[in-house]
Each structure stands twice: as C-alpha cells, then as structure tokens.
C-alpha cells in the first residue's frame, strides 16, 4: 500500500494519516489523558505546513470542535491541496453537546461550515452520531438532506461517524464513507469487513485511543501492519489529533515505515 489511497466510490484520494483538529478549537469536556493549551495561530500554521509537507492531505474538523472550523478557514492555505472532512448533527456550547439531525439543521450546518471554512465545497461531511446510529439513519431527514446538498455540489462525499456495529453497517450500506473505532481495545471489525466487501470508504477515529494507548507503535502496527487480524487495504485513513510537532512527526514516520 502507498501513503495515499483512493476512496472507493468517490473521486477522493486521502493520506493514510489524517490530521484531527479538536485541539485547535476546544479544550472543554475532552477525554485526553493530559491537559493541553490550544495552540496559537503561528503554531497552527506550522502544524498544518508540517502535515502537508509530510504528505498528509486529509483534515478532520467539526462544528462541535469549538472554533476549529473558523480557524482553519483563516489559516489553511492552498485549499485545493486539502481534503476537508467536517460533520453535522452535533454542536458544542456552554460546555455541552447538542444534537439535531433535522433537515433544517443539517442544511444550516452545511452552509455554516462552508462559510466558516471559507470554501464553496466540502470534500466529506459525516453525521456526528449521538450513539443512536440506526435511529438517525432511518428516522430523520439527515441522510436525504446530505444527499440533496451533495447533488447541489456542496459536498463531494457523505458518511457517518458511528458508535454501534449495526449502525456502522447500515451507514456503510447507505453512504459513501463510514468512520469507525479501531484500536487495541475496540475493533469495529464487522463494519470494516462489510465496508470492504461493499467497496466503501473507511476512516478510523480513536486509533491511538485519544492519547490513552500505552504503545503508539503497537497501535500503529495494528492499523498499518500486515498481520492476521487486520486487512490494511480496508482502511483508507486514520485520524490522529496531535498538536505536538514531534509526536506528529513520529506518527507519520512510523506509519510510513509500516506501510512501506
């Protein structure tokens, strides 16, 4: 495998590691093992430049990530070089998450993300699940609204960040991309297998367990190494959220070593 992978069913090509941006805009109600300081604009510029120079082209954000979208809209250079993934369904204010999967909120969220990110299209929009994956997919207007926005050219690919196996399989059957948890403690293997069998895109969240993994090397070997448990071809990108340039460099080097 190469470091850049085409996402099946779309015209997108993404890097094997994507840059998560929670820490660019939010430091409340997060589950990282250590406290952190939100980086200033110069630090973010350097981090984005480092990621891009190392081959990362996928950047993952969300309305629920504080002011991450707004900051990226200002600080992200060369829009055409990036695959931007954002989300809909969850907002975060006054220290709490608020969920809304209605047609009106979904469209409002898309338009708001376009404005915040200072772009006229979003490469990927994922439904930001509250845990009730199947209910969202089957009983709300969120999917149909995303499809309409996709037809209008506002979105290139649609998907869901899932929290259940049944929901992940349903999302993979309905949408272009599914985001799953895959790490040393939890492997959404049934979803990965279904997505691979049906030629759907797969993104991984919490691959390093949000910083709780005892061994980054072991985690990376699970995600990128050729072993009996895991088919590396089934995953297209793993989102890592480091704001530490040294940690980011180490993650990139290790991933490339394992892929090569």
KEKOLLO-541036 format. One record per residue (C-alpha): residue number from 1; x, y negated, z negated; residue in three letters. Coordinates in Angstrom, 2 decimals, padded with zeros to 5 digits. Last residue first. Example, Ala and Ser with C-alpha at 12.3 -4.5 7.8 and 13.67 -1.06 7.14 Angstrom:
# residues 2
<vexmar pos="2" east="013.67" north="001.06" up="-007.14" code="SER"/>
<vexmar pos="1" east="012.30" north="004.50" up="-007.80" code="ALA"/>
//
This chain:
# residues 260
<vexmar pos="260" east="006.44" north="-000.53" up="-003.09" code="UNK"/>
<vexmar pos="259" east="003.20" north="-000.85" up="-005.04" code="UNK"/>
<vexmar pos="258" east="004.91" north="-000.12" up="-008.35" code="UNK"/>
<vexmar pos="257" east="007.68" north="-002.66" up="-007.80" code="UNK"/>
<vexmar pos="256" east="005.21" north="-005.25" up="-006.52" code="UNK"/>
<vexmar pos="255" east="003.05" north="-004.86" up="-009.62" code="UNK"/>
<vexmar pos="254" east="006.08" north="-005.10" up="-011.91" code="UNK"/>
<vexmar pos="253" east="007.39" north="-008.24" up="-010.23" code="UNK"/>
<vexmar pos="252" east="003.97" north="-009.91" up="-010.30" code="UNK"/>
<vexmar pos="251" east="003.42" north="-009.12" up="-013.97" code="UNK"/>
<vexmar pos="250" east="006.91" north="-010.32" up="-014.93" code="UNK"/>
<vexmar pos="249" east="006.46" north="-013.58" up="-013.02" code="UNK"/>
<vexmar pos="248" east="003.10" north="-014.18" up="-014.69" code="UNK"/>
<vexmar pos="247" east="004.59" north="-013.49" up="-018.12" code="UNK"/>
<vexmar pos="246" east="007.41" north="-015.95" up="-017.46" code="UNK"/>
<vexmar pos="245" east="005.05" north="-018.64" up="-016.15" code="UNK"/>
<vexmar pos="244" east="002.77" north="-018.36" up="-019.21" code="UNK"/>
<vexmar pos="243" east="-000.79" north="-019.28" up="-018.21" code="UNK"/>
<vexmar pos="242" east="-001.65" north="-015.60" up="-017.81" code="UNK"/>
<vexmar pos="241" east="-005.12" north="-014.65" up="-016.61" code="UNK"/>
<vexmar pos="240" east="-004.66" north="-011.49" up="-014.60" code="UNK"/>
<vexmar pos="239" east="-007.29" north="-010.38" up="-012.08" code="UNK"/>
<vexmar pos="238" east="-006.60" north="-007.05" up="-010.39" code="UNK"/>
<vexmar pos="237" east="-007.17" north="-006.94" up="-006.65" code="UNK"/>
<vexmar pos="236" east="-008.24" north="-004.50" up="-003.92" code="UNK"/>
<vexmar pos="235" east="-008.89" north="-001.37" up="-005.93" code="UNK"/>
<vexmar pos="234" east="-009.82" north="001.91" up="-004.21" code="UNK"/>
<vexmar pos="233" east="-006.46" north="002.37" up="-002.47" code="UNK"/>
<vexmar pos="232" east="-004.71" north="002.91" up="-005.80" code="UNK"/>
<vexmar pos="231" east="-006.50" north="006.19" up="-006.35" code="UNK"/>
<vexmar pos="230" east="-006.31" north="006.87" up="-010.05" code="UNK"/>
<vexmar pos="229" east="-006.14" north="009.75" up="-012.44" code="UNK"/>
<vexmar pos="228" east="-003.61" north="011.91" up="-010.62" code="UNK"/>
<vexmar pos="227" east="-000.96" north="009.22" up="-010.40" code="UNK"/>
<vexmar pos="226" east="000.34" north="006.84" up="-007.77" code="UNK"/>
<vexmar pos="225" east="000.99" north="003.67" up="-009.73" code="UNK"/>
<vexmar pos="224" east="-000.91" north="000.44" up="-009.30" code="UNK"/>
<vexmar pos="223" east="-003.60" north="000.23" up="-011.96" code="UNK"/>
<vexmar pos="222" east="-002.46" north="002.93" up="-014.37" code="UNK"/>
<vexmar pos="221" east="001.18" north="001.95" up="-013.87" code="UNK"/>
<vexmar pos="220" east="000.23" north="-001.66" up="-014.56" code="UNK"/>
<vexmar pos="219" east="-001.32" north="-000.71" up="-017.88" code="UNK"/>
<vexmar pos="218" east="001.70" north="001.37" up="-018.81" code="UNK"/>
<vexmar pos="217" east="003.99" north="-001.55" up="-018.00" code="UNK"/>
<vexmar pos="216" east="001.83" north="-004.03" up="-019.90" code="UNK"/>
<vexmar pos="215" east="002.12" north="-001.83" up="-022.96" code="UNK"/>
<vexmar pos="214" east="000.23" north="-002.56" up="-026.15" code="UNK"/>
<vexmar pos="213" east="-002.70" north="-003.95" up="-024.20" code="UNK"/>
<vexmar pos="212" east="-004.51" north="-006.69" up="-026.13" code="UNK"/>
<vexmar pos="211" east="-003.77" north="-009.50" up="-023.67" code="UNK"/>
<vexmar pos="210" east="-007.25" north="-009.58" up="-022.21" code="UNK"/>
<vexmar pos="209" east="-007.21" north="-005.78" up="-021.89" code="UNK"/>
<vexmar pos="208" east="-004.41" north="-005.84" up="-019.29" code="UNK"/>
<vexmar pos="207" east="-006.82" north="-004.76" up="-016.55" code="UNK"/>
<vexmar pos="206" east="-009.52" north="-006.87" up="-018.17" code="UNK"/>
<vexmar pos="205" east="-011.17" north="-007.50" up="-014.79" code="UNK"/>
<vexmar pos="204" east="-010.69" north="-005.40" up="-011.67" code="UNK"/>
<vexmar pos="203" east="-011.92" north="-006.32" up="-008.19" code="UNK"/>
<vexmar pos="202" east="-013.40" north="-003.73" up="-005.86" code="UNK"/>
<vexmar pos="201" east="-014.57" north="-004.25" up="-002.27" code="UNK"/>
<vexmar pos="200" east="-016.95" north="-001.75" up="-000.73" code="UNK"/>
<vexmar pos="199" east="-016.29" north="001.12" up="001.67" code="UNK"/>
<vexmar pos="198" east="-019.09" north="003.39" up="000.47" code="UNK"/>
<vexmar pos="197" east="-016.83" north="006.15" up="-000.84" code="UNK"/>
<vexmar pos="196" east="-014.53" north="003.54" up="-002.40" code="UNK"/>
<vexmar pos="195" east="-017.42" north="001.78" up="-004.09" code="UNK"/>
<vexmar pos="194" east="-018.81" north="005.06" up="-005.44" code="UNK"/>
<vexmar pos="193" east="-015.42" north="006.17" up="-006.79" code="UNK"/>
<vexmar pos="192" east="-014.76" north="002.81" up="-008.43" code="UNK"/>
<vexmar pos="191" east="-018.22" north="002.81" up="-010.00" code="UNK"/>
<vexmar pos="190" east="-017.74" north="006.32" up="-011.36" code="UNK"/>
<vexmar pos="189" east="-014.27" north="005.39" up="-012.64" code="UNK"/>
<vexmar pos="188" east="-015.33" north="002.47" up="-014.82" code="UNK"/>
<vexmar pos="187" east="-012.13" north="003.05" up="-016.80" code="UNK"/>
<vexmar pos="186" east="-012.01" north="001.85" up="-020.39" code="UNK"/>
<vexmar pos="185" east="-009.15" north="002.17" up="-022.87" code="UNK"/>
<vexmar pos="184" east="-006.04" north="002.02" up="-020.66" code="UNK"/>
<vexmar pos="183" east="-007.69" north="-000.39" up="-018.23" code="UNK"/>
<vexmar pos="182" east="-010.37" north="-000.67" up="-015.58" code="UNK"/>
<vexmar pos="181" east="-013.33" north="-002.98" up="-016.05" code="UNK"/>
<vexmar pos="180" east="-015.28" north="-003.62" up="-012.87" code="UNK"/>
<vexmar pos="179" east="-015.91" north="-006.34" up="-010.30" code="UNK"/>
<vexmar pos="178" east="-018.09" north="-005.21" up="-007.40" code="UNK"/>
<vexmar pos="177" east="-017.88" north="-006.60" up="-003.89" code="UNK"/>
<vexmar pos="176" east="-020.03" north="-006.74" up="-000.74" code="UNK"/>
<vexmar pos="175" east="-023.42" north="-006.25" up="-002.40" code="UNK"/>
<vexmar pos="174" east="-026.32" north="-003.81" up="-002.60" code="UNK"/>
<vexmar pos="173" east="-024.69" north="-000.38" up="-003.08" code="UNK"/>
<vexmar pos="172" east="-021.75" north="-001.73" up="-005.05" code="UNK"/>
<vexmar pos="171" east="-024.14" north="-003.63" up="-007.31" code="UNK"/>
<vexmar pos="170" east="-026.18" north="-000.49" up="-007.91" code="UNK"/>
<vexmar pos="169" east="-023.03" north="001.48" up="-008.78" code="UNK"/>
<vexmar pos="168" east="-021.87" north="-001.26" up="-011.14" code="UNK"/>
<vexmar pos="167" east="-025.29" north="-001.50" up="-012.75" code="UNK"/>
<vexmar pos="166" east="-025.38" north="002.22" up="-013.42" code="UNK"/>
<vexmar pos="165" east="-021.85" north="002.08" up="-014.87" code="UNK"/>
<vexmar pos="164" east="-022.51" north="-000.97" up="-017.03" code="UNK"/>
<vexmar pos="163" east="-020.81" north="-004.34" up="-017.53" code="UNK"/>
<vexmar pos="162" east="-020.63" north="-005.73" up="-014.01" code="UNK"/>
<vexmar pos="161" east="-019.05" north="-008.76" up="-012.35" code="UNK"/>
<vexmar pos="160" east="-021.27" north="-008.87" up="-009.28" code="UNK"/>
<vexmar pos="159" east="-020.82" north="-009.44" up="-005.58" code="UNK"/>
<vexmar pos="158" east="-021.18" north="-011.82" up="-002.66" code="UNK"/>
<vexmar pos="157" east="-018.85" north="-012.55" up="000.26" code="UNK"/>
<vexmar pos="156" east="-018.33" north="-015.55" up="002.56" code="UNK"/>
<vexmar pos="155" east="-020.45" north="-018.10" up="000.69" code="UNK"/>
<vexmar pos="154" east="-021.82" north="-021.48" up="001.86" code="UNK"/>
<vexmar pos="153" east="-022.28" north="-020.27" up="005.42" code="UNK"/>
<vexmar pos="152" east="-026.09" north="-020.55" up="005.40" code="UNK"/>
<vexmar pos="151" east="-026.37" north="-016.76" up="005.63" code="UNK"/>
<vexmar pos="150" east="-024.28" north="-016.50" up="002.47" code="UNK"/>
<vexmar pos="149" east="-026.54" north="-019.00" up="000.71" code="UNK"/>
<vexmar pos="148" east="-029.51" north="-016.85" up="001.71" code="UNK"/>
<vexmar pos="147" east="-027.76" north="-013.72" up="000.45" code="UNK"/>
<vexmar pos="146" east="-027.00" north="-015.42" up="-002.85" code="UNK"/>
<vexmar pos="145" east="-030.66" north="-016.36" up="-003.21" code="UNK"/>
<vexmar pos="144" east="-031.74" north="-012.79" up="-002.47" code="UNK"/>
<vexmar pos="143" east="-029.33" north="-011.45" up="-005.10" code="UNK"/>
<vexmar pos="142" east="-030.40" north="-013.93" up="-007.81" code="UNK"/>
<vexmar pos="141" east="-034.15" north="-013.59" up="-007.36" code="UNK"/>
<vexmar pos="140" east="-034.54" north="-011.51" up="-010.50" code="UNK"/>
<vexmar pos="139" east="-035.98" north="-008.06" up="-011.20" code="UNK"/>
<vexmar pos="138" east="-033.74" north="-005.53" up="-009.45" code="UNK"/>
<vexmar pos="137" east="-030.22" north="-006.91" up="-009.62" code="UNK"/>
<vexmar pos="136" east="-030.61" north="-008.80" up="-012.89" code="UNK"/>
<vexmar pos="135" east="-032.45" north="-005.92" up="-014.55" code="UNK"/>
<vexmar pos="134" east="-029.84" north="-003.44" up="-013.34" code="UNK"/>
<vexmar pos="133" east="-026.92" north="-005.44" up="-014.75" code="UNK"/>
<vexmar pos="132" east="-028.35" north="-006.26" up="-018.17" code="UNK"/>
<vexmar pos="131" east="-024.95" north="-007.00" up="-019.69" code="UNK"/>
<vexmar pos="130" east="-025.11" north="-010.78" up="-019.37" code="UNK"/>
<vexmar pos="129" east="-023.75" north="-010.46" up="-015.85" code="UNK"/>
<vexmar pos="128" east="-021.80" north="-013.18" up="-014.05" code="UNK"/>
<vexmar pos="127" east="-023.07" north="-012.64" up="-010.50" code="UNK"/>
<vexmar pos="126" east="-020.02" north="-012.93" up="-008.28" code="UNK"/>
<vexmar pos="125" east="-019.44" north="-015.54" up="-005.59" code="UNK"/>
<vexmar pos="124" east="-016.57" north="-014.97" up="-003.17" code="UNK"/>
<vexmar pos="123" east="-014.99" north="-017.18" up="-000.50" code="UNK"/>
<vexmar pos="122" east="-016.83" north="-020.32" up="-001.48" code="UNK"/>
<vexmar pos="121" east="-017.44" north="-022.86" up="001.28" code="UNK"/>
<vexmar pos="120" east="-017.51" north="-026.65" up="001.74" code="UNK"/>
<vexmar pos="119" east="-014.79" north="-027.31" up="-000.81" code="UNK"/>
<vexmar pos="118" east="-014.18" north="-029.84" up="-003.57" code="UNK"/>
<vexmar pos="117" east="-014.10" north="-027.16" up="-006.30" code="UNK"/>
<vexmar pos="116" east="-016.56" north="-029.15" up="-008.40" code="UNK"/>
<vexmar pos="115" east="-018.82" north="-029.93" up="-005.45" code="UNK"/>
<vexmar pos="114" east="-018.91" north="-026.37" up="-004.12" code="UNK"/>
<vexmar pos="113" east="-019.38" north="-025.09" up="-007.66" code="UNK"/>
<vexmar pos="112" east="-022.35" north="-027.42" up="-008.18" code="UNK"/>
<vexmar pos="111" east="-024.00" north="-026.32" up="-004.95" code="UNK"/>
<vexmar pos="110" east="-023.60" north="-022.68" up="-005.93" code="UNK"/>
<vexmar pos="109" east="-024.93" north="-023.29" up="-009.45" code="UNK"/>
<vexmar pos="108" east="-027.96" north="-025.18" up="-008.14" code="UNK"/>
<vexmar pos="107" east="-028.70" north="-022.27" up="-005.79" code="UNK"/>
<vexmar pos="106" east="-028.48" north="-019.75" up="-008.62" code="UNK"/>
<vexmar pos="105" east="-030.44" north="-021.99" up="-010.98" code="UNK"/>
<vexmar pos="104" east="-033.32" north="-022.32" up="-008.57" code="UNK"/>
<vexmar pos="103" east="-033.40" north="-018.65" up="-007.63" code="UNK"/>
<vexmar pos="102" east="-033.43" north="-017.56" up="-011.26" code="UNK"/>
<vexmar pos="101" east="-030.46" north="-015.77" up="-012.82" code="UNK"/>
<vexmar pos="100" east="-030.06" north="-017.94" up="-015.91" code="UNK"/>
<vexmar pos="99" east="-027.67" north="-017.18" up="-018.76" code="UNK"/>
<vexmar pos="98" east="-026.38" north="-019.48" up="-021.49" code="UNK"/>
<vexmar pos="97" east="-023.08" north="-018.84" up="-023.23" code="UNK"/>
<vexmar pos="96" east="-022.33" north="-020.63" up="-026.49" code="UNK"/>
<vexmar pos="95" east="-019.74" north="-023.01" up="-027.96" code="UNK"/>
<vexmar pos="94" east="-021.69" north="-026.18" up="-027.22" code="UNK"/>
<vexmar pos="93" east="-021.77" north="-025.26" up="-023.53" code="UNK"/>
<vexmar pos="92" east="-021.00" north="-022.22" up="-021.40" code="UNK"/>
<vexmar pos="91" east="-022.88" north="-021.39" up="-018.21" code="UNK"/>
<vexmar pos="90" east="-023.60" north="-017.92" up="-016.88" code="UNK"/>
<vexmar pos="89" east="-025.58" north="-016.87" up="-013.82" code="UNK"/>
<vexmar pos="88" east="-023.15" north="-017.71" up="-011.04" code="UNK"/>
<vexmar pos="87" east="-019.53" north="-016.91" up="-010.35" code="UNK"/>
<vexmar pos="86" east="-016.36" north="-018.07" up="-008.65" code="UNK"/>
<vexmar pos="85" east="-013.87" north="-016.44" up="-006.31" code="UNK"/>
<vexmar pos="84" east="-011.56" north="-018.64" up="-004.27" code="UNK"/>
<vexmar pos="83" east="-009.41" north="-017.02" up="-001.59" code="UNK"/>
<vexmar pos="82" east="-006.59" north="-019.51" up="-001.14" code="UNK"/>
<vexmar pos="81" east="-004.36" north="-020.64" up="001.71" code="UNK"/>
<vexmar pos="80" east="-007.14" north="-022.64" up="003.40" code="UNK"/>
<vexmar pos="79" east="-007.49" north="-024.85" up="000.31" code="UNK"/>
<vexmar pos="78" east="-003.95" north="-026.17" up="000.73" code="UNK"/>
<vexmar pos="77" east="-003.57" north="-027.74" up="-002.71" code="UNK"/>
<vexmar pos="76" east="-005.48" north="-026.82" up="-005.87" code="UNK"/>
<vexmar pos="75" east="-005.19" north="-029.56" up="-008.49" code="UNK"/>
<vexmar pos="74" east="-008.39" north="-031.57" up="-008.12" code="UNK"/>
<vexmar pos="73" east="-010.87" north="-028.83" up="-007.27" code="UNK"/>
<vexmar pos="72" east="-008.98" north="-026.51" up="-009.58" code="UNK"/>
<vexmar pos="71" east="-009.57" north="-028.89" up="-012.47" code="UNK"/>
<vexmar pos="70" east="-013.27" north="-029.14" up="-011.72" code="UNK"/>
<vexmar pos="69" east="-013.65" north="-025.36" up="-011.52" code="UNK"/>
<vexmar pos="68" east="-011.79" north="-024.76" up="-014.78" code="UNK"/>
<vexmar pos="67" east="-013.85" north="-027.31" up="-016.72" code="UNK"/>
<vexmar pos="66" east="-015.17" north="-024.77" up="-019.22" code="UNK"/>
<vexmar pos="65" east="-014.81" north="-021.25" up="-017.86" code="UNK"/>
<vexmar pos="64" east="-018.57" north="-020.53" up="-017.77" code="UNK"/>
<vexmar pos="63" east="-018.85" north="-022.22" up="-014.36" code="UNK"/>
<vexmar pos="62" east="-016.49" north="-019.54" up="-013.09" code="UNK"/>
<vexmar pos="61" east="-012.93" north="-019.01" up="-011.81" code="UNK"/>
<vexmar pos="60" east="-010.86" north="-016.38" up="-010.04" code="UNK"/>
<vexmar pos="59" east="-008.00" north="-017.26" up="-007.71" code="UNK"/>
<vexmar pos="58" east="-006.88" north="-014.94" up="-004.95" code="UNK"/>
<vexmar pos="57" east="-003.82" north="-015.90" up="-002.87" code="UNK"/>
<vexmar pos="56" east="-000.98" north="-014.47" up="-004.92" code="UNK"/>
<vexmar pos="55" east="002.16" north="-014.06" up="-002.80" code="UNK"/>
<vexmar pos="54" east="004.87" north="-015.17" up="-005.21" code="UNK"/>
<vexmar pos="53" east="004.93" north="-018.67" up="-003.71" code="UNK"/>
<vexmar pos="52" east="001.16" north="-018.90" up="-004.33" code="UNK"/>
<vexmar pos="51" east="001.42" north="-017.89" up="-007.96" code="UNK"/>
<vexmar pos="50" east="004.36" north="-020.20" up="-008.66" code="UNK"/>
<vexmar pos="49" east="002.60" north="-023.12" up="-006.98" code="UNK"/>
<vexmar pos="48" east="-000.54" north="-022.48" up="-009.02" code="UNK"/>
<vexmar pos="47" east="001.49" north="-022.29" up="-012.23" code="UNK"/>
<vexmar pos="46" east="003.42" north="-025.46" up="-011.37" code="UNK"/>
<vexmar pos="45" east="000.22" north="-027.38" up="-010.67" code="UNK"/>
<vexmar pos="44" east="-001.33" north="-026.04" up="-013.87" code="UNK"/>
<vexmar pos="43" east="001.65" north="-027.18" up="-015.94" code="UNK"/>
<vexmar pos="42" east="001.50" north="-030.62" up="-014.34" code="UNK"/>
<vexmar pos="41" east="-002.21" north="-030.91" up="-015.07" code="UNK"/>
<vexmar pos="40" east="-001.95" north="-029.98" up="-018.74" code="UNK"/>
<vexmar pos="39" east="-002.19" north="-026.42" up="-020.02" code="UNK"/>
<vexmar pos="38" east="-004.98" north="-025.41" up="-022.43" code="UNK"/>
<vexmar pos="37" east="-003.21" north="-024.55" up="-025.67" code="UNK"/>
<vexmar pos="36" east="-003.27" north="-020.96" up="-026.83" code="UNK"/>
<vexmar pos="35" east="-004.38" north="-018.83" up="-029.74" code="UNK"/>
<vexmar pos="34" east="-003.27" north="-015.23" up="-029.77" code="UNK"/>
<vexmar pos="33" east="-005.11" north="-011.93" up="-029.42" code="UNK"/>
<vexmar pos="32" east="-007.42" north="-013.23" up="-026.69" code="UNK"/>
<vexmar pos="31" east="-011.15" north="-012.91" up="-027.20" code="UNK"/>
<vexmar pos="30" east="-012.48" north="-016.31" up="-026.19" code="UNK"/>
<vexmar pos="29" east="-015.21" north="-018.19" up="-028.03" code="UNK"/>
<vexmar pos="28" east="-013.64" north="-021.61" up="-027.40" code="UNK"/>
<vexmar pos="27" east="-010.41" north="-022.21" up="-025.45" code="UNK"/>
<vexmar pos="26" east="-011.89" north="-023.07" up="-022.06" code="UNK"/>
<vexmar pos="25" east="-010.66" north="-024.85" up="-018.95" code="UNK"/>
<vexmar pos="24" east="-007.36" north="-023.58" up="-017.62" code="UNK"/>
<vexmar pos="23" east="-007.46" north="-020.57" up="-019.94" code="UNK"/>
<vexmar pos="22" east="-010.38" north="-019.02" up="-018.06" code="UNK"/>
<vexmar pos="21" east="-008.39" north="-019.26" up="-014.83" code="UNK"/>
<vexmar pos="20" east="-007.71" north="-015.74" up="-013.59" code="UNK"/>
<vexmar pos="19" east="-005.00" north="-015.41" up="-010.95" code="UNK"/>
<vexmar pos="18" east="-005.40" north="-012.46" up="-008.61" code="UNK"/>
<vexmar pos="17" east="-002.99" north="-009.57" up="-008.30" code="UNK"/>
<vexmar pos="16" east="-003.16" north="-007.17" up="-005.37" code="UNK"/>
<vexmar pos="15" east="-003.46" north="-010.19" up="-003.08" code="UNK"/>
<vexmar pos="14" east="-006.64" north="-010.63" up="-001.08" code="UNK"/>
<vexmar pos="13" east="-007.65" north="-010.37" up="002.56" code="UNK"/>
<vexmar pos="12" east="-011.16" north="-011.50" up="003.41" code="UNK"/>
<vexmar pos="11" east="-013.12" north="-010.86" up="006.61" code="UNK"/>
<vexmar pos="10" east="-015.67" north="-008.79" up="004.73" code="UNK"/>
<vexmar pos="9" east="-016.98" north="-005.21" up="004.87" code="UNK"/>
<vexmar pos="8" east="-013.78" north="-003.82" up="003.42" code="UNK"/>
<vexmar pos="7" east="-011.55" north="-006.26" up="001.52" code="UNK"/>
<vexmar pos="6" east="-008.24" north="-006.40" up="003.37" code="UNK"/>
<vexmar pos="5" east="-005.23" north="-005.88" up="001.08" code="UNK"/>
<vexmar pos="4" east="-002.14" north="-007.95" up="000.38" code="UNK"/>
<vexmar pos="3" east="000.63" north="-006.52" up="-001.82" code="UNK"/>
<vexmar pos="2" east="001.01" north="-003.59" up="000.54" code="UNK"/>
<vexmar pos="1" east="000.00" north="000.00" up="000.00" code="UNK"/>
//
